[in-house]
Amino acid sequence: MSTSFLHPCLRRMLGDRGGNFGIMTAIIAVPLMLAAGLAVDFSVARVEKTNLQQIADGAALAGAKVFDGTNLADAKAAAQKYVSAYGGNIAFDATPDGRILKVTLNDQVDTAFMKIANINTVDVGVTSAAISPEKPTKVIFKPTQAQGYWYKKISLMVVRPNSTAEQVLGTIIYQPTTLNDSGQGTMTVTPSSGEIDLGNYTKLVLKMEIKDDYCGTGYTGSVSNNSKKTVTCTAVDEKKNKTLWQQKSVYTSTLRTDNPDQIDYLFVDGKQLKKGATYPLESYFGCSKTQSHAWEDGGGWERQDFFYTVSAVCGGSEGDFVRLTQ
């Protein structure tokens, strides 16, 4: 039987490009949808990873705030508590690296379009790390030089847990003896060894008290008229002159390291601390090395007046200054 009549039909069918386009579209539709879905799902996963990183950073800070390099269980509990507050099924782990606490979080993000390819979740993971500066546990003061016309007393004070009272643990006193050479005098350290065990505390402060009439509280000062310009301190009798005694029993001014508006009166290793800033204790208590301190009493910035070195044995953690390291 002749098939010649089919030839025109085959030619018309093969020449019909409309059908070919439909077939091609059908063939590539699935991978196109999969690619688009992949982009959408991974975009969602990136957003979730950013959120997870913020949680990890917060958890690392929460754990490091209490971590002193030895109490890993306490630090992990604090970090885990932070993570748990966000709910979900976030996988958590915390590991130590010296005094640094590292937090690792892993989670799964549900997909929408990738389910077409039987991919139901995308894994996301993040890490963060934080550290708290060390706290001094023992401090050693060694006075090196003092000068100026004014009487000055530096006190090392702590506040104990469950208390607001400041306890003085040690002092360095400068007593001018002559006004020659811009004021010269003697220094006295208490305790005499300069070594102070701090014990358990919640706050540690250096304070400098200044009296501009040459002598300590309860005394009035005078200067000889001769070339020696010798300073003489005379005790005031409270019973005979209570008004004068009250006047001489207070300091002219007081400077404290916990006052950001006064921290610039302290120079550490020759550098003036920045007014308005707050510093961790390790910045001015020599945890890593012996530091040289110089206080300016307010008489002029060009020359400091009270010099000593301070070194510290440090441990524990100063949680108020916890910071991220990763």
Secondary structure as UniProt FT lines:
FT   TURN            4..5
FT   HELIX           6..14
FT   HELIX           17..64
FT   TURN            65..66
FT   HELIX           72..84
FT   TURN            85..86
FT   STRAND          91..97
FT   TURN            98..99
FT   STRAND          100..110
FT   HELIX           114..117
FT   STRAND          121..131
FT   STRAND          135..147
FT   STRAND          151..159
FT   TURN            161..162
FT   STRAND          166..178
FT   HELIX           180..182
FT   STRAND          184..190
FT   TURN            192..193
FT   STRAND          195..197
FT   STRAND          203..211
FT   TURN            212..213
FT   TURN            217..218
FT   STRAND          219..223
FT   TURN            227..228
FT   STRAND          230..235
FT   TURN            238..240
FT   HELIX           242..247
FT   TURN            248..249
FT   STRAND          253..256
FT   TURN            257..258
FT   TURN            260..262
FT   HELIX           263..265
FT   STRAND          266..268
FT   TURN            269..270
FT   STRAND          271..272
FT   TURN            275..276
FT   HELIX           281..283
FT   TURN            284..286
FT   STRAND          291..295
FT   TURN            301..302
FT   STRAND          306..315
FT   HELIX           319..321
FT   STRAND          323..324
//
